[in-house]
Structure formats: C-alpha cells, structure tokens
Amino acid sequence: MVDSIKLLRSGPLRGEVIPPPDKSISHRALIFASIAKGKSIIRNLLRADDPLRTLDAMSSLGMEIRDSGETVEVYGKGLHGLREPEDVINCGNSGTTMRLLAGLLSGQPFFSVLTGDGSLRQRPMKRIIEPLRMMGAGLYGRTGDTLAPIAVKGGGLTGIHYKSPVASAQVKSAVLLAALYAEGETVVEEPRKSRDHTERMLPAIGAGLRVEGLRIIISGGNDLTPFEITVPGDFSSSAFFMVAAAIIKDSEIIIRNVGINPTRRGLFDIMKRMGADLEIIDRRIVSGEMVADILCRYAKRLVATEIVPEEVPAMIDEFPVFCVLASRAEGTTTIRGAGELRVKESDRIAAMASELRKMGVNVTEYPDGLEISGPVDLRGTTLEAHNDHRVAMALSVAALVAEGCTTVQGVAAVDISFPGFYDRILELTG
C-alpha cells in the first residue's frame, strides 16, 4: 500500500458498510482455541496485520492452524500442549499480541522472547511484567524491565489479588491467562470497567471464572473445551463511518453486524448525547456477544459535551475520530482522564492536537486530555498519521469535510486493523 493519500471534500455517504471483524475478539479466539483441547472453528476472523501476528505466534508455539479463507480451524492441545518456540516471537505493532502472550507464556515451563516493531518496543510493559512476576513468573525487559523485548521463563505460578492501576483489557487479560495455570484463586480488580471480551469468553469454554462488579475471580487448572465462534463486526472500525455520516451533509448509511458490547459502545452513547442521528436496529446475540445494525444519518446540529474519566475506557480506541467529531460541534468539548491515550500506538493526545491545529481547530492540550472548540470549517493541508492506524483513519474522515485537498501521510498503518478502509470510503461516496 502507498504511504500517503490525497483526499477531497466528499459528497454524501450512501449505502451499506460491513465493517471488518472485531480485532479484540479475533486475538482472543485464536489464543483460547490453542489452549482448549480439540478442534475449534473461528468464522469471520480479522485478517489484518495485528491478529495475523497472534496466529503466527500460536503456530510457532506448536499449534496446527488451518485457514480455508472461510473459517480458521485451530487444533488445540490443552493448557499444557504448547511447545517452546525455536525463535523470538515478533508481535509487530500488536500490543494485544504481546501483552496477552506474556500472560499465556508465564504459565509455560519453557523460555520465550517477545519483541515487536519500533513503536511497540516503546510502549509500557511494566504494567504486565509487575503482576506476572507477583504470580511467580520470570519476566525481564529493557530499561529496568519496562519495555520490550520481554524474556519470559514461565511456570510455578500462584494466584494473587491484583488491583490494576489502569483500566486496561490487555493487562486484565494477561493476568487472567496466567491465572489459568496458577495454583489457587486469582482476583483482578480494575479502577473502571474495561472491555470484557475475555471474561465473557473464558467461562463459556470451561474456565472457573466469575465477575463481581469490578472484580474478576478465576481458579486455575480447569480444562478448556473447544468451541465455534463467529466474530462480529468491529465497533472501533465502524466508528469512522458513524462520525463521517454525522458530519457529511445529507449522508445516510447502515453499518451491518456490528458488535455493540456495552464495554465498547461508549462512542455511540456520547454521539447521541451530542445530537447525532444514530439508531440501533435488529439487536441479536451472536456467539455470546450483542450484535446489531447501526443506521447513521447526517446530524444537522451537534453540540459539545464533556467526557469524564469514567467514560473513557468504553471509547478508548475511538478517541481520534471523536476529536474530529468534536471539531464540528457547537461549543467546547472537554476530554479528561484519558492519559492512557499517550501510550497507544502513538501519543494520540499530542497527535490529534497537532494535526487538528493544522486544519484550523482551536485545541488545548492537557496531560490527560484535550479541549476542542467548534464548529470549525476545516481546511485541507498535509497531515501526519504518526504511525498510528486510528489516527490515519480519523484524519482521513476529517479530510472528507475539509475545504480543498488534504494529504494524509503514513496511511500504510491502516492495514494493522482495517485493510480496505479507503475502498469502503470510495464505495460510499461513489
């Protein structure tokens, strides 16, 4: 894929969107199927760079995985069927792959090393190394055991009660994966609820897990049963079209088969609060997850809002495109309690502040968030995606309402989560 794209102001978006499969669920399905005992079948797996890193990693750990294009069959060998990899496991840009595998490998009686690209090697890893060490695993990283590569010598784990300082599904899932191998009970407690795909999927396949508010309690040693799953459409990828339809005059689209898990759909609720014309239709349950179609129309008037810390975890990945929406709303939108955004694929607070300013937006940056004043008639210019797939797509949505031509540089990163994103845009503006 070329690494820059030129975009002009768009006419109305019309038609249907089938978003790519959910990235978070795709990762987990591959990992859980590998440690279940028997053949699992995954339908609608996301074939993007990040989940494919997880697939390759599980293959390197001895799993037989057959991908027919329609389905992925994983021949799991049980909790204790993984083998020591012959080489370093390269997680690419995928923080989910690295953090979840660190938890899984902490329970294995062998040595392994996890590395990634330059961006991933700068993302914080102490947040998983610390609790996994508390359980008895040997984990070592660069810069005082805070950065990847991470060396893991697993085995001999004991359950702990861990109060996570951050609401992070990756941290939580890493500890829960290790807990499957730990003696006794493990309790993970979060300050706020993060996405809950792990604690939905594990008990459905035999793990001794229960949820009590912000606490998750899990017992080690339970065998996992093989399963069949159909991965729903990714809400985070759908968000770009929800925002685009809301801000491009006369747009009307329907997004099909979107996962609307309550811990993921924060942006939908906030957009409704701001005056967006959104409607959830045909709710249904698919493989234990709530799924629906979302009807999105142009919003004649959007009003600014305040995002409080408690709302951040349910819209953490939608922040870049939400900033674009905020630039088109009347008044000043405030986002606080979002410091976690500084340690994603990029510093998303700094990235969105700098790029929106280039387009004429009045942005005030805080350590844990932003203030964005609107509405602004965005102007076309040259923008930088900061090696971040979600920033690239958010800026591309902004370009569709900007005056003149906008060049977005660094769009190759989009393949991390949404191959074909620009083709979908062209289809809707067709």
Secondary structure, 3 states (H helix, E strand, C coil): CCCEEEECCCCCCEEEECCCECHHHHHHHHHHHHHEEEEEEEECCCCCHHHHHHHHHHHHCCCEEEECCCEEEEEEECCCCCCCCCCCEECCCCHHHHHHHHHHHHCCCCEEEEECCCCHHHCCCHHHHHHHHHCCCEEEEHHHHCEEEEEEECCCCECCEEECCCCCHHHHHHHHHHHCCCECEEEEECCCCCCCHHHHHHHHCCCEEEEECCEEEEECCCCECCCEEECCECHHHHHHHHHHHHHCCCCEEEEEEEECCCCCCHHHHHHHHHCCEEEEEEEEEECCEEEEEEEEECCCCCECCEECHHHCHHHHHHHHHHHHHHCCCEEEEEECCCHHHHHCCCCHHHHHHHHHHHCCCEEEEECCEEEEEECCCCECCEEECCCCHHHHHHHHHHHCCCECCEEEECHHHHHHCCCCHHHHHHHHHC
